Amino acid sequence: MISPIATGIYAGLGAAACAGAAWGTYAYASMWPGSRIFGEGLTAPERPSELALTFDDGPNATWTPRLLDILASQDVRATFFLVGGRAKAEPKLVRRTSAAGHIIGNHSWDHPNLARSSSDVIREELRRTQDVLEQITGKAVKFFRPPYGARRPAVFRIAREMGLKLVLWNAMTSDWSDPSADRIESKLAEKIDRLRQRGRAANIVLHDGGHRDPAANRAASVGAAERLIERYKGTHHFVTLDAWG
């Protein structure tokens, strides 16, 4: 016969295990880019010869202009997901990016985890950024990437209400903390080649800015972007996200 104390212990352990499993499921659903539990985001279609270069957390007064120069020299267009507060501080750079034919996307105002934010906070983060980006560029903003990829049903709902398409990715490394452009490029190339074997395009994330540091050193990320263009320009088409939706 199991004692009442033991029964209580087992019940507590069972509850803890259930809570842990529930949290694990929520973490996967809200953070893993491949999860579709909370909603369907734009990732990449079955077009294995296409690559989309996307850049998060800018603009960066030092590294975004250098990246724009590289893209112009290679005649490649990309998609830039801008933090609203950074964009407000660098309007000329935002206009230059847009005028060069790149797509401007919404990356929230100050990069919070929206899966842990209230609906009011989510709406304000997107609205403030949307207003600033559209005022600066004079163009409608159609794409939104949640910081960290973090989302929950309210994030999808509010984005839809604002006419925004939520964008995730299928090729990323920790480029924000890796000082080696060669290593970043090599890791991304492995992912790109694997995706092509599976018949899919690559939605590549790199960072030209830093949400914690407006002057973040992004030499390695910009260098990796240049190497990827040189590596794949003869075999793939570089597209902006509007080619996919």
C-alpha positions in Angstrom: 0.0 0.0 0.0 1.4 3.4 -0.9 1.4 5.9 1.9 -0.4 9.2 1.6 2.9 11.0 1.7 4.3 8.9 -1.2 1.0 9.5 -3.1 1.5 13.2 -2.7 5.0 13.0 -3.9 4.1 11.1 -7.0 1.3 13.4 -7.7 3.6 16.4 -7.4 6.2 14.8 -9.7 3.5 14.0 -12.2 2.2 17.5 -12.2 5.7 18.8 -12.6 6.4 16.5 -15.5 3.1 17.6 -17.2 4.1 21.3 -16.7 7.5 20.6 -18.1 6.1 18.9 -21.1 3.6 21.7 -21.7 6.3 24.3 -21.5 8.5 22.4 -23.9 5.6 22.2 -26.4 5.0 26.0 -26.0 8.7 26.8 -26.4 8.8 24.7 -29.6 5.6 26.2 -31.0 6.6 29.8 -30.3 10.4 29.8 -31.0 11.3 27.0 -33.5 11.2 28.5 -37.0 9.9 25.2 -38.5 6.9 25.0 -36.2 3.4 25.6 -37.6 1.5 25.0 -34.4 0.5 28.6 -33.8 0.3 29.7 -37.5 1.8 29.5 -40.9 4.7 32.0 -41.6 6.4 32.7 -44.9 9.6 30.6 -45.0 10.6 29.4 -48.5 8.9 27.7 -51.5 9.9 24.7 -53.5 12.2 26.7 -55.7 15.6 25.2 -55.0 17.5 27.6 -57.3 16.4 30.7 -55.3 18.0 32.4 -52.3 16.7 35.3 -50.3 19.2 37.2 -48.3 17.5 38.9 -45.3 19.2 41.1 -42.8 17.9 41.8 -39.3 18.3 44.4 -36.5 19.5 47.4 -38.6 20.1 49.9 -39.7 23.7 50.2 -38.5 25.4 53.5 -39.4 28.7 51.7 -40.1 27.9 48.3 -41.6 24.6 48.8 -43.4 26.2 51.3 -45.9 29.1 48.8 -46.6 26.6 46.0 -47.1 24.6 48.2 -49.5 27.7 48.9 -51.5 28.4 45.2 -51.8 24.9 44.4 -52.9 24.9 47.2 -55.5 28.3 46.0 -56.9 26.8 42.5 -57.3 23.4 43.8 -58.5 21.7 41.8 -55.8 18.6 42.9 -53.9 17.8 41.8 -50.4 15.2 42.2 -47.6 16.0 44.3 -44.5 14.0 43.8 -41.3 14.5 47.0 -39.4 14.1 47.8 -35.8 11.8 50.9 -35.5 13.9 52.8 -33.0 17.0 52.3 -35.1 15.2 53.3 -38.3 13.9 56.5 -36.6 17.6 57.4 -35.7 18.9 56.7 -39.3 16.2 57.9 -41.7 18.6 58.7 -44.5 20.0 55.2 -44.4 16.5 53.7 -44.5 15.7 55.9 -47.5 18.9 54.8 -49.2 18.1 51.1 -48.6 14.6 51.5 -50.0 15.7 53.6 -53.0 18.3 50.9 -53.9 15.4 48.5 -54.5 15.6 46.5 -51.3 12.5 45.4 -49.4 12.0 47.0 -46.0 10.3 44.9 -43.4 9.0 45.5 -39.8 11.1 43.9 -37.0 9.3 45.6 -34.1 10.2 48.9 -32.3 12.8 47.7 -29.8 13.1 43.9 -30.3 11.1 42.3 -27.4 10.0 38.7 -27.2 6.5 39.0 -28.6 5.6 35.5 -27.5 5.7 36.8 -23.9 4.1 40.2 -24.6 0.5 41.3 -24.2 -1.6 42.0 -27.2 -1.4 45.7 -26.5 2.4 45.6 -26.5 2.5 43.5 -29.7 0.2 46.0 -31.5 2.1 49.0 -30.4 5.5 47.5 -31.3 4.3 46.8 -34.8 2.3 50.0 -35.3 5.0 52.4 -34.2 7.5 50.7 -36.5 5.1 50.5 -39.4 4.3 54.2 -39.1 8.0 55.2 -39.0 9.1 53.0 -41.9 6.2 54.1 -44.1 6.7 57.8 -43.3 10.5 57.5 -44.1 10.2 55.5 -47.3 6.8 56.6 -48.6 6.1 52.9 -49.3 3.8 50.3 -47.8 5.5 47.8 -45.6 4.2 44.3 -46.1 6.5 41.9 -44.3 7.2 41.4 -40.6 9.7 39.2 -38.8 9.2 38.7 -35.1 12.3 39.2 -33.0 13.9 35.8 -32.2 11.2 34.3 -34.4 9.0 34.4 -31.2 5.3 34.2 -31.9 2.0 33.1 -30.5 -1.5 33.2 -32.0 -2.0 36.9 -31.1 1.2 37.8 -33.0 -0.2 36.2 -36.2 -3.6 37.8 -35.6 -2.3 41.3 -35.1 0.1 41.1 -38.0 -2.8 40.0 -40.3 -5.0 42.9 -39.0 -2.2 45.3 -40.0 -1.8 43.7 -43.4 1.6 42.2 -42.6 2.9 38.8 -43.6 4.9 37.1 -40.9 8.2 35.8 -42.1 10.5 33.1 -40.6 13.6 31.5 -42.1 15.2 28.1 -42.8 19.0 29.1 -42.9 20.6 30.9 -40.0 23.7 30.6 -37.8 24.9 32.6 -34.8 26.4 35.2 -37.0 25.8 38.0 -34.4 28.4 36.3 -32.1 30.8 34.6 -34.6 33.8 36.7 -35.6 34.7 34.6 -38.6 33.1 35.4 -41.9 34.5 32.2 -43.4 32.9 30.1 -40.7 29.5 31.9 -41.0 29.6 31.4 -44.8 30.6 27.8 -44.5 27.7 26.9 -42.1 25.2 28.7 -44.2 26.4 27.0 -47.4 25.9 23.6 -45.8 22.3 24.6 -45.0 21.7 26.1 -48.5 23.0 23.0 -50.2 20.9 20.7 -48.0 17.8 22.7 -48.7 18.5 22.5 -52.5 18.8 18.7 -52.2 15.4 18.7 -50.6 13.9 20.9 -53.3 13.6 24.1 -51.3 14.7 27.7 -51.6 16.8 29.2 -48.8 15.5 32.1 -46.6 18.8 33.2 -45.1 19.2 35.4 -42.0 22.2 37.6 -41.3 22.5 40.6 -39.1 23.7 44.0 -40.3 22.7 45.6 -36.9 22.4 44.7 -33.2 19.3 45.2 -31.1 21.3 45.8 -28.0 24.1 47.9 -29.5 23.4 50.3 -32.4 27.1 50.3 -33.2 27.5 46.5 -33.2 30.5 45.2 -35.2 29.0 43.3 -38.1 32.1 42.9 -40.2 31.9 39.1 -40.2 28.2 39.1 -41.2 28.8 41.5 -44.0 31.8 39.6 -45.1 29.8 36.3 -45.1 27.1 37.9 -47.2 29.7 38.9 -49.8 31.1 35.4 -49.9 27.7 33.8 -50.2 26.9 36.0 -53.2 30.2 35.1 -54.9 29.6 31.4 -54.2 26.1 31.1 -55.5 25.6 33.9 -58.0 26.4 31.5 -60.9 24.0 28.8 -59.8 21.2 30.5 -57.9 18.9 33.5 -58.3 18.9 36.0 -55.4 15.3 37.2 -54.8 13.5 39.5 -52.4 10.6 38.1 -50.3 8.0 39.7 -52.5 8.9 37.1 -55.1 7.5 34.5 -52.7 4.4 36.2 -51.4 
